[in-house]
Amino acid sequence: MHLTFNDWIGFIGVFILLLAYLMNLAGKLSKDGLLYIGLNIVGAGLACLASWLIHYLPFVLLEGTWTLVSLGALIRHFRTK
């Protein structure tokens, strides 16, 4: 199997998202914590980029929305501090 550059971007993004989710489930990361929010922004952003590069618009919408929601959480995080 030959992985393309787009595949690697997508795999890394999804790995980051799953890592954040699993660490949250395990109680290692708070959903309101800066690291969890940051991992979601980076992971969803990379997954969105990979989806855009392969022209798969349903996941551009999904991951783009996830990125924007996470950016909103980041803004709320800093406003409450």
Stockholm file with secondary structure:
# STOCKHOLM 1.0

chainA/1-81         MHLTFNDWIGFIGVFILLLAYLMNLAGKLSKDGLLYIGLNIVGAGLACLASWLIHYLPFVLLEGTWTLVSLGALIRHFRTK
#=GR chainA/1-81 SS CCCCHHHHHHHHHHHHHHHHHHHHHTTSSCTTSHHHHHHHHHHHHHHHHHHHHTTCHHHHHHHHHHHHHHHHHHHHHHHCC
#=GC SS_cons        CCCCHHHHHHHHHHHHHHHHHHHHHTTSSCTTSHHHHHHHHHHHHHHHHHHHHTTCHHHHHHHHHHHHHHHHHHHHHHHCC
//
